[in-house]
Amino acid sequence: MQVVLCSENSDDIEYWQEYCVRLPEVTIHGGDILDLQVDAIVLPTNGFALVPEDRDVVIETAFGNEVMSHLRMDISHNHFGELPVGQATIVSSGVEQVRFLIAAPVVRCPQAAPGDCLGAI
């Protein structure tokens, strides 16, 4: 399996280059994740797949407005309404370029991210 770490943030890229240098299965891409042809994108989210409006718009622009609804329905029907931190679920993205969207909660509830983190989760 090949893992692609992708960010437009130069600090992220610098950090990953330093710590992933000896990992041949890891590739670092400095740019838009939608520039890549990959099997799946992992979406760090909360247990309810509620993402900030700006991130929701990016996802909907890339995959259509159905994918987040489909993801939330999957969590509702298959995970009793909340996907615990440490688990993940996968849904079809509906586009050929990136076939799947994987939701992986990093926090339980929606909250603002501190400082210059990747945004609210």
ZADO-1210 file (C-alpha; in nm, 4 decimals, padded with zeros to 6 digits):
<atoms>
<atom x="00.0000" y="00.0000" z="00.0000" code="MET" pos="1"/>
<atom x="00.1209" y="00.3492" z="-00.0839" code="GLN" pos="2"/>
<atom x="00.0295" y="00.6375" z="00.1478" code="VAL" pos="3"/>
<atom x="00.0276" y="00.9943" z="00.0164" code="VAL" pos="4"/>
<atom x="00.0431" y="01.2738" z="00.2720" code="LEU" pos="5"/>
<atom x="-00.0950" y="01.5883" z="00.1144" code="CYS" pos="6"/>
<atom x="-00.0999" y="01.9483" z="00.2314" code="SER" pos="7"/>
<atom x="-00.0689" y="02.2967" z="00.0934" code="GLU" pos="8"/>
<atom x="00.0916" y="02.4026" z="00.4240" code="ASN" pos="9"/>
<atom x="00.4726" y="02.4254" z="00.4010" code="SER" pos="10"/>
<atom x="00.5124" y="02.3494" z="00.7757" code="ASP" pos="11"/>
<atom x="00.3262" y="02.0198" z="00.7321" code="ASP" pos="12"/>
<atom x="00.5414" y="01.9262" z="00.4350" code="ILE" pos="13"/>
<atom x="00.8651" y="02.0117" z="00.6154" code="GLU" pos="14"/>
<atom x="00.7613" y="01.8069" z="00.9199" code="TYR" pos="15"/>
<atom x="00.6601" y="01.5059" z="00.7102" code="TRP" pos="16"/>
<atom x="00.9816" y="01.5194" z="00.5059" code="GLN" pos="17"/>
<atom x="01.1852" y="01.5100" z="00.8243" code="GLU" pos="18"/>
<atom x="00.9971" y="01.2232" z="00.9891" code="TYR" pos="19"/>
<atom x="00.8969" y="01.0103" z="00.6903" code="CYS" pos="20"/>
<atom x="01.2286" y="01.0123" z="00.5074" code="VAL" pos="21"/>
<atom x="01.2914" y="00.6394" z="00.5739" code="ARG" pos="22"/>
<atom x="00.9403" y="00.5223" z="00.4898" code="LEU" pos="23"/>
<atom x="00.9403" y="00.4110" z="00.1246" code="PRO" pos="24"/>
<atom x="00.5616" y="00.3559" z="00.1289" code="GLU" pos="25"/>
<atom x="00.5009" y="00.7244" z="00.2118" code="VAL" pos="26"/>
<atom x="00.4948" y="00.9920" z="-00.0578" code="THR" pos="27"/>
<atom x="00.4568" y="01.3601" z="00.0256" code="ILE" pos="28"/>
<atom x="00.2557" y="01.5851" z="-00.2045" code="HIS" pos="29"/>
<atom x="00.2689" y="01.9606" z="-00.1598" code="GLY" pos="30"/>
<atom x="-00.0507" y="02.0815" z="-00.3174" code="GLY" pos="31"/>
<atom x="-00.4211" y="02.0227" z="-00.3549" code="ASP" pos="32"/>
<atom x="-00.5352" y="01.6727" z="-00.2610" code="ILE" pos="33"/>
<atom x="-00.7744" y="01.6823" z="-00.5552" code="LEU" pos="34"/>
<atom x="-00.4765" y="01.6941" z="-00.7926" code="ASP" pos="35"/>
<atom x="-00.4080" y="01.3301" z="-00.7073" code="LEU" pos="36"/>
<atom x="-00.5443" y="01.0125" z="-00.8651" code="GLN" pos="37"/>
<atom x="-00.5891" y="00.7892" z="-00.5572" code="VAL" pos="38"/>
<atom x="-00.8184" y="00.5113" z="-00.4385" code="ASP" pos="39"/>
<atom x="-00.9370" y="00.6937" z="-00.1264" code="ALA" pos="40"/>
<atom x="-00.9091" y="01.0149" z="00.0732" code="ILE" pos="41"/>
<atom x="-00.9121" y="01.0001" z="00.4518" code="VAL" pos="42"/>
<atom x="-01.1221" y="01.2755" z="00.6033" code="LEU" pos="43"/>
<atom x="-01.0273" y="01.3554" z="00.9625" code="PRO" pos="44"/>
<atom x="-01.3576" y="01.4360" z="01.1227" code="THR" pos="45"/>
<atom x="-01.5527" y="01.4078" z="01.4442" code="ASN" pos="46"/>
<atom x="-01.7765" y="01.1191" z="01.5455" code="GLY" pos="47"/>
<atom x="-02.0765" y="01.2670" z="01.3672" code="PHE" pos="48"/>
<atom x="-01.9012" y="01.3663" z="01.0403" code="ALA" pos="49"/>
<atom x="-01.9968" y="01.7269" z="01.1039" code="LEU" pos="50"/>
<atom x="-01.7309" y="01.9352" z="00.9344" code="VAL" pos="51"/>
<atom x="-01.6919" y="02.3131" z="00.9185" code="PRO" pos="52"/>
<atom x="-01.8848" y="02.4836" z="00.6420" code="GLU" pos="53"/>
<atom x="-01.5681" y="02.5775" z="00.4508" code="ASP" pos="54"/>
<atom x="-01.4450" y="02.2165" z="00.4473" code="ARG" pos="55"/>
<atom x="-01.7945" y="02.0902" z="00.3625" code="ASP" pos="56"/>
<atom x="-01.7978" y="02.3214" z="00.0583" code="VAL" pos="57"/>
<atom x="-01.4609" y="02.1843" z="-00.0590" code="VAL" pos="58"/>
<atom x="-01.5827" y="01.8253" z="-00.0226" code="ILE" pos="59"/>
<atom x="-01.9114" y="01.9002" z="-00.1982" code="GLU" pos="60"/>
<atom x="-01.7311" y="02.0832" z="-00.4797" code="THR" pos="61"/>
<atom x="-01.5045" y="01.7845" z="-00.5354" code="ALA" pos="62"/>
<atom x="-01.7522" y="01.5000" z="-00.4856" code="PHE" pos="63"/>
<atom x="-02.0987" y="01.6495" z="-00.5187" code="GLY" pos="64"/>
<atom x="-02.3429" y="01.7440" z="-00.2472" code="ASN" pos="65"/>
<atom x="-02.4553" y="01.3857" z="-00.1809" code="GLU" pos="66"/>
<atom x="-02.1342" y="01.2408" z="-00.0352" code="VAL" pos="67"/>
<atom x="-02.1518" y="01.3996" z="00.3116" code="MET" pos="68"/>
<atom x="-02.5202" y="01.3069" z="00.3433" code="SER" pos="69"/>
<atom x="-02.4328" y="00.9514" z="00.2402" code="HIS" pos="70"/>
<atom x="-02.1509" y="00.9445" z="00.4969" code="LEU" pos="71"/>
<atom x="-02.3760" y="01.0708" z="00.7766" code="ARG" pos="72"/>
<atom x="-02.6434" y="00.8148" z="00.6811" code="MET" pos="73"/>
<atom x="-02.3802" y="00.5399" z="00.6959" code="ASP" pos="74"/>
<atom x="-02.2802" y="00.6516" z="01.0461" code="ILE" pos="75"/>
<atom x="-02.6441" y="00.6738" z="01.1521" code="SER" pos="76"/>
<atom x="-02.7417" y="00.3300" z="01.0210" code="HIS" pos="77"/>
<atom x="-02.4226" y="00.1299" z="01.0788" code="ASN" pos="78"/>
<atom x="-02.2678" y="00.2928" z="01.3840" code="HIS" pos="79"/>
<atom x="-02.5706" y="00.3938" z="01.5952" code="PHE" pos="80"/>
<atom x="-02.5349" y="00.7609" z="01.5005" code="GLY" pos="81"/>
<atom x="-02.1772" y="00.8131" z="01.6191" code="GLU" pos="82"/>
<atom x="-01.8509" y="00.6766" z="01.4847" code="LEU" pos="83"/>
<atom x="-01.6100" y="00.6364" z="01.7780" code="PRO" pos="84"/>
<atom x="-01.2605" y="00.7810" z="01.7702" code="VAL" pos="85"/>
<atom x="-01.0266" y="00.5040" z="01.6554" code="GLY" pos="86"/>
<atom x="-01.2726" y="00.3557" z="01.4074" code="GLN" pos="87"/>
<atom x="-01.3372" y="00.4493" z="01.0473" code="ALA" pos="88"/>
<atom x="-01.6016" y="00.4024" z="00.7823" code="THR" pos="89"/>
<atom x="-01.5804" y="00.4149" z="00.4060" code="ILE" pos="90"/>
<atom x="-01.8310" y="00.5310" z="00.1449" code="VAL" pos="91"/>
<atom x="-01.8206" y="00.5652" z="-00.2300" code="SER" pos="92"/>
<atom x="-01.7205" y="00.9148" z="-00.3369" code="SER" pos="93"/>
<atom x="-01.9201" y="00.9051" z="-00.6564" code="GLY" pos="94"/>
<atom x="-01.6247" y="01.0221" z="-00.8680" code="VAL" pos="95"/>
<atom x="-01.3701" y="00.8225" z="-01.0664" code="GLU" pos="96"/>
<atom x="-01.0599" y="01.0209" z="-00.9647" code="GLN" pos="97"/>
<atom x="-01.0994" y="00.9292" z="-00.5961" code="VAL" pos="98"/>
<atom x="-01.3289" y="00.6290" z="-00.5565" code="ARG" pos="99"/>
<atom x="-01.3756" y="00.6301" z="-00.1781" code="PHE" pos="100"/>
<atom x="-01.4006" y="00.8702" z="00.1125" code="LEU" pos="101"/>
<atom x="-01.2892" y="00.7348" z="00.4506" code="ILE" pos="102"/>
<atom x="-01.4135" y="00.9142" z="00.7609" code="ALA" pos="103"/>
<atom x="-01.1825" y="00.8720" z="01.0589" code="ALA" pos="104"/>
<atom x="-01.2840" y="01.0627" z="01.3719" code="PRO" pos="105"/>
<atom x="-01.0015" y="01.2307" z="01.5595" code="VAL" pos="106"/>
<atom x="-01.2331" y="01.3896" z="01.8190" code="VAL" pos="107"/>
<atom x="-01.5781" y="01.2927" z="01.9447" code="ARG" pos="108"/>
<atom x="-01.7662" y="01.6222" z="01.9097" code="CYS" pos="109"/>
<atom x="-01.7347" y="01.9197" z="01.6732" code="PRO" pos="110"/>
<atom x="-01.4924" y="02.1785" z="01.8079" code="GLN" pos="111"/>
<atom x="-01.2631" y="02.4562" z="01.6937" code="ALA" pos="112"/>
<atom x="-00.9001" y="02.3618" z="01.6425" code="ALA" pos="113"/>
<atom x="-00.6403" y="02.5635" z="01.8335" code="PRO" pos="114"/>
<atom x="-00.3907" y="02.7991" z="01.6701" code="GLY" pos="115"/>
<atom x="-00.2930" y="02.7340" z="01.3120" code="ASP" pos="116"/>
<atom x="-00.4091" y="02.3724" z="01.2991" code="CYS" pos="117"/>
<atom x="-00.5763" y="02.2395" z="00.9880" code="LEU" pos="118"/>
<atom x="-00.9019" y="02.4054" z="01.0862" code="GLY" pos="119"/>
<atom x="-01.1978" y="02.3118" z="01.2950" code="ALA" pos="120"/>
<atom x="-01.2892" y="01.9471" z="01.3156" code="ILE" pos="121"/>
</atoms>
